[in-house]
Amino acid sequence: MGQAIGRIEILPDPLALAHHVAKWMTQAALAAEDSFRVSLSGGSTPKTLYGLLASDEFRDPFPWQLVSWYWGDERFVPHDHPDSNYRMTRGAMLAKAPVPRENIHPIPTDGAPEHAARRYERTLQEAYGATQTFLPEMLPKIMHLRTMCAERGLHPMIEVDGGENTTTAAQAAAAGATAIVAGSAPPRPR
């Protein structure tokens, strides 16, 4: 197995973890030159973090006007349903902090799930750029990077993002990419 690059931090409890992440998010958002986007998780684990960000300690220093909030997962229930991740996030943080309404981008949960997913895909494309093109001239650079890392005994994740489909993903993987991001054209199961 390859050597991981990074660090492991062990914190004493969930509150310490939430506090650590709240400080990190605040620093990262303040350092952002333009906008700062956050993909929110649902469930009970991040709820402490959300409440902490809206607390007296973080509410004022956090640059709410620069941060856009998206959801990485949501249950297909109305936003006011007790199982809604949006509802939990709104109650824990968004309703308690000066978040501009236009910076909140919940996953739609009305209509057919397929149509709601397409609407949210368009929301994400507007934020991140709707058209990305695969650049085949990057393949030799990926190969070179993989070779250099192997010569040094390093095994980083090499991620390729942009215009990926089953053909270009295979090309990138053959060149040495270890992670393929295929947001607008995910590979179809066979």
N, C-alpha and C positions, 0 to 999 in steps of 0.2 A: 504494500500500500504506500502511496506517495506521502511525502511530508507536507503537512498543512502549513500554510502561512497565515499568521494572525496571532491572536492571543486568547487565552481562556481566562475569564474572570469569574470567580466564585464569590457570590454575595450571600450574606447570612440568611436572608428571608425575602419573600416577595415584595415587601415594602421597600427594602433596600434596593432591590432590582428596579422597581418602578422609579425610585428617586434617582438612581444612576442614569436610567434611560431618559427621564425628564430633563436632567441637566444636559445630557448629550444632545437631545433633540433641540433644546433651547439654543445651545451653542451652535449647532449646525444650521438652524434656521436663521440665527443672527448673522452667521457668516455667509449666507447665500447672497449672491450678487443681484439676483433678480427674484424669481419666485422659488418657492420651496414646496414640493409636493409630498404628501404623506399618504401611504396606503394603509388603512386601518384594518386591524384584525378584529374579529368578533369574539364572543364568548366571555367568560368570566376572568380569564388571565389578564388581559390588558385593561380591564375596568379600573384597577387601582391606578395605573399610569394615567388614564384619562382624567380621573378625579384629581390627581396630583397636578397635572398641567393646568387645570382650572382653579387650583387653590391659590390662596394669597401669596404663597412663596413664588409661584411661577406665572400667574396670570398677567402681572404687569410687565415683567421683562420679556415675556414671549411675544414675538412679532406676528400676532394673529393676522394682521392685514396682508402679510406676505405669503401665508401658508394656505395651500389648497388641500382639502381633505377628500380622499377617495376611499372606497371600500375594496378590500381584497377578497372578501367573502360576505355573503349575505344569505339568509334563508328567504325563500320566496313566499314571504308573508307580508301583509301590509306594514308600513313603517310604524304604526302605533300598536302592533301586536307584541305581546310580552316576549316572544322569541326573536324579535327583530334586532339585528346587530346595530342598525341605525338608531333605533329607539334607545338601546343601552348607551351608545356613544353620545347621543344627544342629551340624555339625562345625566350622564357622568361628566360631560365636558362641554359640548357645544352650546348648550343653553345657559351655561354659567360663565362663558368667556366671550370677549368681544370679537366673535368670528363674523366677518362679513358674509351675508347670506350667499353671495355669488361665489364664495370659496368652498361651499359645501356641495359635494357631488355624490349623493347616495345612489346605489344601484336601484334602478326602477324595479318595482315589484307589482306592477299592474299589467293587465293584459296577459297574453301568452308568454311563457318563459322565454321562448326563442326570440320573440319581438323585443322583450325587455332587454335581453342580452345584446341584441344588435344595437339598441339605443345606447346602452352603456358603452359598447365598443366605440360608437361614434363619439361619445363624450371623451373617452380616453384618447382617441385619435386626434380630436381637436386640441387636447392638452399636450400630447406628446409628439404630434406630427403624424398625419394620416398616411403619408406615403414614404416608405423607406425602401431604398433600392439596395439589393445585394451587390456588393462591389467585388467582382472576381479578382481584381488586382490585389486584394487583401490576402488571398490564399497563400501566395509565396511568403508573405510577411508572417502569417500564422505558422507556417512550416518552419521559418527561421526562428521564431520565438520558441516554438516547441523544442527545436534542436538546441538552442542556447540554454534553455532551462534544464534539459536532460543532461547536458554536459556539466552543469553545475550541481546536479543531483537535486534539482528543484522540481516540484510537481504541482504548479499552480493550476487553478481552474482558468481556462482560456474560454471566454464567453464571446459568442458571435450574436449580434442583434442587428437586424435590418434586412427586410425583404426575404426572410427565410421561408422556404417551402421544402417539400420532401427532397427535391433535387439539390437545392443549394445547401440544405442541412447536411446531406450526405457528403457533399464536396468539402464543407467546412470541417466535418468530423474527420474525413480522410486527411485533411491538412494538419490536424492536431487539435482542433477545438474540442473542448470537453463539456461545454454547455451551450445549448442552442436556445435562443429566445425567439419564439414564433408567435407573436401576439396577434397578428392579423391573418395569418395563414397557418394555423396549427396543422401538423401532420395528421392525416386521417388514419384511423385504425384499419388494418387490412382484414 
